[in-house]
Structures are given as C-alpha cells and as structure tokens.
C-alpha cells in the first residue's frame, strides 16, 4: 500500500462522501439510531455538502489515498477537515485557551486501515494546515463515549479542556472539547 495525503479538490467530493458514509457510524455512541445516522449523513456528509465544504476557503479538506504505483489509480482511505478561525459554539469559545485557533472538524479512516498510520498522517497534515493559516492552537469535539478516538487524540497531544453538545438526528450528544498547542516543542 502506497498511502498519499493531499489537499482535496472539487473532484474529490464523491470519494469524501463515500468515506464519510462508511465511517461516521464508527464515531457514534451505541444508542445512536440508524435513522439518526442516516439523517446526519444525508444532511451533513453528502456529496453536495462536501462540494460546499471544498468551495469554502475557511476550510481545508485532506484526503488519504492508496495509490497504485503502476497505473496511478487511487482509492480513498480517510479524510480530515480543518475549519479556520474562531469557533461559534459558546461552550467551545469558553473552553479553549489558545488563540488564534482552528478546529479539526472531521478525522475519519476506513475501519480496515485503522492502526496502519493513515490517521497519524492525516493528523500531521491537518496540524500543518492549521499552522500554515496562522493558528497557534487546534481543538476538536469527540463523543464522550468514544474512548478509542480520545486515546488517539491524546497520543497526538490533545487534552480535554471542556465539553459541548452535538446534534445527531433529534438527540443532543455530549462531546468532550480537546485542544492542543501548535507551538513547536521546546528541547
């Protein structure tokens, strides 16, 4: 497998939506209904929605692909989305400590590629994108029941700084707000 990570473009909307549809449920708590998951995917993770995200200059979407070295064909394995600028959620605004900031809004990898370094590569590319846009910190929201994701984020320097709610279907879910500095590590 030859994994490459690059900035996604308009031509990637369909592939991003396909990965999102397959991976979103992995981040949901067990009580999330199939109807709620389907509604969220249809309204927030559709190809049309990704087309909007990709056209927004206040976002960067990064795509990880398995590229065939012989024919150059690529299969999407995961993606991240970084939102630049101040958060609009009042709970997040009061929780985060580092400004200017960016949000790691989405970080998903197909289940068959967990543990293969794809997510770590996407994470580093996302941190780099935030730094390039002038952020000194980066934050994210993660469901309080998603211990696997919490461990991954902690491994990459994020720490819990607060909480917020996240609407899936008609149910408000409780998320942790996690944040990390983007300042270079001191030796």
For each residue, the residues with C-beta under 8 A, 3 or more apart:
1: 66 116
2: 66 67 68 69
3: 64 65 66 67 77 116 117 118 121
4: 64 65 67 74
5: 62 63 64 65 121 122 125
6: 62 63 65
7: 60 61 62 63 129
8: 12 16 54 61 62 63 79
9: 12 54
10: 13 51 54 55
11:
12: 8 9 15 16 50 54 61 63 76
13: 10 16 17 47 48 50 51 54
14: 17 18 47 50
15: 12 18 19 63 76
16: 8 12 13 19 20 47 50 54 61 63 76 79
17: 13 14 20 21 45 46 47 49 50
18: 14 15 21 22 76
19: 15 16 22 23 76 77 78 79 108 110
20: 16 17 23 24 41 45 50 79 106 108
21: 17 18 24 41 45
22: 18 19 110 111
23: 19 20 26 27 78 108 109 110 111
24: 20 21 27 28 37 40 41 45 108
25: 28 32 37
26: 23 108 111
27: 23 24 108 142 143 146 149
28: 24 25 32 36 37 143 168
29: 32 143 145 146 173
30: 145
31:
32: 25 28 29 36 37 168 169 171 173
33: 36 37 169
34: 37 38
35: 38 39 169
36: 28 32 33 39 40 168 169 170 171
37: 24 25 28 32 33 34 40 41 168 169
38: 34 35 41 42
39: 35 36 42 43 169
40: 24 36 37 43 44 45 168 169
41: 20 21 24 37 38 44 45 46
42: 38 39 45 46
43: 39 40 46 49
44: 40 41 49
45: 17 20 21 24 40 41 42 49 50
46: 17 41 42 43 49 50
47: 13 14 16 17 50 51
48: 13 51 52
49: 17 43 44 45 46 52 53
50: 12 13 14 16 17 20 45 46 47 53 54 61
51: 10 13 47 48 54 55
52: 48 49 55 56
53: 49 50 56 59 61 81
54: 8 9 10 12 13 16 50 51 59 61
55: 10 51 52
56: 52 53 59
57:
58: 83 84 85
59: 53 54 56 81 82 83 84 105
60: 7 81 82 84 126 129 133
61: 7 8 12 16 50 53 54 79 80 81 82
62: 5 6 7 8 79 80 81 82 122 125 126 129
63: 5 6 7 8 12 15 16 76 78 79
64: 3 4 5 76 77 78 79 109 118 121 122
65: 3 4 5 6 74 75 76 77
66: 1 2 3 74 75 77
67: 2 3 4 72 73 74
68: 2 71 72 73 74
69: 2 72
70:
71: 68
72: 67 68 69
73: 67 68
74: 4 65 66 67 68
75: 65 66
76: 12 15 16 18 19 63 64 65 79
77: 3 19 64 65 66 109 110 113 118
78: 19 23 63 64 107 108 109 110 113 118 119 122
79: 8 16 19 20 61 62 63 64 76 106 108 122
80: 61 62 104 105 106 107 108 122 123 125 126
81: 53 59 60 61 62 104 105 106
82: 59 60 61 62 102 103 104 105 126 129 130 138
83: 58 59 102 103 105
84: 58 59 60 102 130 133 135
85: 58 100 101 102
86: 93 99 100 101
87: 92 93 96 101 103 139
88: 92 93
89: 92 93 164
90: 93 94
91: 94 95 162 163 164 165 177
92: 87 88 89 95 96 139 141 162 164 177
93: 86 87 88 89 90 96
94: 90 91 162
95: 91 92 139 161 162 163 164 177 179
96: 87 92 93 99 101 137 139 161 162 177 179
97: 137 161 179
98: 101 136 137 179 181 182
99: 86 96 136 137
100: 85 86 134 135 136 137
101: 85 86 87 96 98 135 136 137 138 139 179
102: 82 83 84 85 129 130 133 135 137 138 139
103: 82 83 87 138 139 140
104: 80 81 82 107 123 126 130 138 139 140
105: 59 80 81 82 83 140
106: 20 79 80 81
107: 78 80 104 119 122 123 126 140 149
108: 19 20 23 24 26 27 78 79 80
109: 23 64 77 78 113 114 118 119 122
110: 19 22 23 77 78 113
111: 22 23 26 114
112:
113: 77 78 109 110 116 118
114: 109 111 118 119
115:
116: 1 3 113
117: 3 120 121
118: 3 64 77 78 109 113 114 121 122
119: 78 107 109 114 122 123 152
120: 117 123 124 156
121: 3 5 64 117 118 124 125
122: 5 62 64 78 79 80 107 109 118 119 125 126
123: 80 104 107 119 120 126 127 156
124: 120 121 127 128
125: 5 62 80 121 122 128 129
126: 60 62 80 82 104 107 122 123 129 130 138
127: 123 124 130 131 138 156 182
128: 124 125 131 132
129: 7 60 62 82 102 125 126 132 133
130: 82 84 102 104 126 127 133 135 138 182
131: 127 128 134 135 182
132: 128 129
133: 60 84 102 129 130
134: 100 131
135: 84 100 101 102 130 131 138 182
136: 98 99 100 101 181 182 183
137: 96 97 98 99 100 101 102 179 180 181 182
138: 82 101 102 103 104 126 127 130 135 179 180 182
139: 87 92 95 96 101 102 103 104 161 177 178 179 180
140: 103 104 105 107 153 158 177 178 179
141: 92 164 166 175 176 177 178
142: 27 146 149 150 153 175 176 178
143: 27 28 29 146 149 166 173 174 175 176
144: 163 173 174 175 176
145: 29 30
146: 27 29 142 143 149 150
147: 150 151
148: 151 152
149: 27 107 142 143 146 152 153
150: 142 146 147 153 154 160 176 178
151: 147 148 154 155
152: 119 148 149 155 156
153: 140 142 149 150 156 158 178
154: 150 151 157 158 159 178
155: 151 152
156: 120 123 127 152 153 180
157: 154 180 181
158: 140 153 154 178 179 180
159: 154 178 179 180
160: 150 176 177 178
161: 95 96 97 139 177 178 179
162: 91 92 94 95 96 176 177
163: 91 95 144 174 175 176 177
164: 89 91 92 95 141 175 177
165: 91 172 173 174 175
166: 141 143 172 173 174 175
167: 170 171 172 173
168: 28 32 36 37 40 171 173
169: 32 33 35 36 37 39 40
170: 36 167
171: 32 36 167 168
172: 165 166 167
173: 29 32 143 144 165 166 167 168
174: 143 144 163 165 166
175: 141 142 143 144 163 164 165 166
176: 141 142 143 144 150 160 162 163
177: 91 92 95 96 139 140 141 160 161 162 163 164
178: 139 140 141 142 150 153 154 158 159 160 161
179: 95 96 97 98 101 137 138 139 140 158 159 161
180: 137 138 139 156 157 158 159
181: 98 136 137 157
182: 98 127 130 131 135 136 137 138
183: 136
184:
185:
186:
187:
